C-alpha cells in the first residue's frame, strides 16, 4: 500500500558540511513528485534521506523528521534496512548484479527477506517483470545474465528488482540520464503506470520529463556556491511550469540560469 511522506525541518550533513537545510514537504501517496534544480543544489542528497541511504555515505547524518505515514524513519528503534525495503530506490545508471541472471536479479531481495519456495519466487519474477513492462521481452531468457540486456532493459530490470520486495515508495535518481530517447519514453510510460501502486519521487535534470511524468514538482536551489541547498517551492507541476510563485523558479525553468 502506497504511503504518504511528511518531511519537516530536514537538514543533511556530510561531516561538518551542511548539504541541504531546513527542508519541509509532503509527498502524497500514489503520485509522482519531481525534484528539479541546478547541479549541486542537494536534490539527490535529499532523495537519499528519504530511505536513509544518506547515512551510507561517509559522514552522512541528518536533523529533522521524515515520516512515512506516521512512522518516524529516523526514530532510534527503526532499522535502516527495513526502511530501505519499504522505500525502494532506482539509481542513475542501470546496475543489475553483473554475475546474476535476470531471474536471480529479481529474486535477490525476496530471498534476503526469507522467501525460498521456487513456485513463490517464480510468481514474484513474473509479476515484477510484468510490473516493469519487461516480461514479454525476457521471459524466454530468464537464466541469462542481466548484464546482457540493453541499457533501457537493464534499467527496467532494476525497477523490477526494486518492486519485487513490494515497497510502498519508489525513489528514482535520474533514472533516464544514461538512456536513449526510446528507452527514456519506455521508463516514463512505466512511471505513469507504477504510480497506481506506489508513491514515486524522481530527481531529473530534464524539464520536459518533469512536466510529462509528475503531479507535483519541487524546485531546489542554493544561494551561493558552498552554501547548503534549499527547497525554493513545491506545487502542482502545471502551476510550477506555467505560473511559479518565485522568480528564481521561473528563471531556471526558462533557462535563464542553471
Secondary structure as the mmCIF struct_conf table of DSSP 4:
data_model
#
loop_
_struct_conf.conf_type_id
_struct_conf.id
_struct_conf.beg_label_comp_id
_struct_conf.beg_label_asym_id
_struct_conf.beg_label_seq_id
_struct_conf.end_label_comp_id
_struct_conf.end_label_asym_id
_struct_conf.end_label_seq_id
STRN STRN1 UNK A 5 UNK A 14
TURN_TY1_P TURN_TY1_P1 UNK A 15 UNK A 16
STRN STRN2 UNK A 17 UNK A 27
TURN_TY1_P TURN_TY1_P2 UNK A 29 UNK A 30
STRN STRN3 UNK A 32 UNK A 36
BEND BEND1 UNK A 38 UNK A 38
TURN_TY1_P TURN_TY1_P3 UNK A 39 UNK A 40
BEND BEND2 UNK A 41 UNK A 42
HELX_RH_AL_P HELX_RH_AL_P1 UNK A 43 UNK A 49
TURN_TY1_P TURN_TY1_P4 UNK A 50 UNK A 52
HELX_RH_3T_P HELX_RH_3T_P1 UNK A 54 UNK A 56
BEND BEND3 UNK A 57 UNK A 57
TURN_TY1_P TURN_TY1_P5 UNK A 58 UNK A 59
STRN STRN4 UNK A 60 UNK A 68
TURN_TY1_P TURN_TY1_P6 UNK A 69 UNK A 70
STRN STRN5 UNK A 71 UNK A 72
TURN_TY1_P TURN_TY1_P7 UNK A 73 UNK A 74
BEND BEND4 UNK A 75 UNK A 75
TURN_TY1_P TURN_TY1_P8 UNK A 76 UNK A 77
HELX_RH_AL_P HELX_RH_AL_P2 UNK A 80 UNK A 86
STRN STRN6 UNK A 87 UNK A 90
BEND BEND5 UNK A 92 UNK A 93
TURN_TY1_P TURN_TY1_P9 UNK A 98 UNK A 99
BEND BEND6 UNK A 100 UNK A 100
STRN STRN7 UNK A 101 UNK A 101
HELX_RH_AL_P HELX_RH_AL_P3 UNK A 102 UNK A 112
TURN_TY1_P TURN_TY1_P10 UNK A 113 UNK A 114
HELX_RH_AL_P HELX_RH_AL_P4 UNK A 118 UNK A 131
TURN_TY1_P TURN_TY1_P11 UNK A 132 UNK A 133
HELX_RH_AL_P HELX_RH_AL_P5 UNK A 135 UNK A 138
TURN_TY1_P TURN_TY1_P12 UNK A 139 UNK A 140
TURN_TY1_P TURN_TY1_P13 UNK A 142 UNK A 143
BEND BEND7 UNK A 144 UNK A 144
STRN STRN8 UNK A 145 UNK A 145
HELX_RH_3T_P HELX_RH_3T_P2 UNK A 146 UNK A 148
BEND BEND8 UNK A 149 UNK A 149
HELX_RH_AL_P HELX_RH_AL_P6 UNK A 151 UNK A 163
TURN_TY1_P TURN_TY1_P14 UNK A 164 UNK A 165
BEND BEND9 UNK A 168 UNK A 168
STRN STRN9 UNK A 169 UNK A 173
BEND BEND10 UNK A 174 UNK A 174
TURN_TY1_P TURN_TY1_P15 UNK A 175 UNK A 178
BEND BEND11 UNK A 179 UNK A 179
HELX_RH_AL_P HELX_RH_AL_P7 UNK A 181 UNK A 194
TURN_TY1_P TURN_TY1_P16 UNK A 195 UNK A 197
BEND BEND12 UNK A 198 UNK A 198
STRN STRN10 UNK A 199 UNK A 203
BEND BEND13 UNK A 205 UNK A 205
HELX_RH_AL_P HELX_RH_AL_P8 UNK A 207 UNK A 213
BEND BEND14 UNK A 215 UNK A 215
STRN STRN11 UNK A 216 UNK A 222
BEND BEND15 UNK A 223 UNK A 224
TURN_TY1_P TURN_TY1_P17 UNK A 225 UNK A 226
BEND BEND16 UNK A 227 UNK A 227
HELX_LH_PP_P HELX_LH_PP_P1 UNK A 228 UNK A 228
STRN STRN12 UNK A 229 UNK A 236
HELX_RH_AL_P HELX_RH_AL_P9 UNK A 237 UNK A 243
BEND BEND17 UNK A 245 UNK A 246
HELX_RH_AL_P HELX_RH_AL_P10 UNK A 247 UNK A 253
TURN_TY1_P TURN_TY1_P18 UNK A 254 UNK A 255
BEND BEND18 UNK A 256 UNK A 256
#
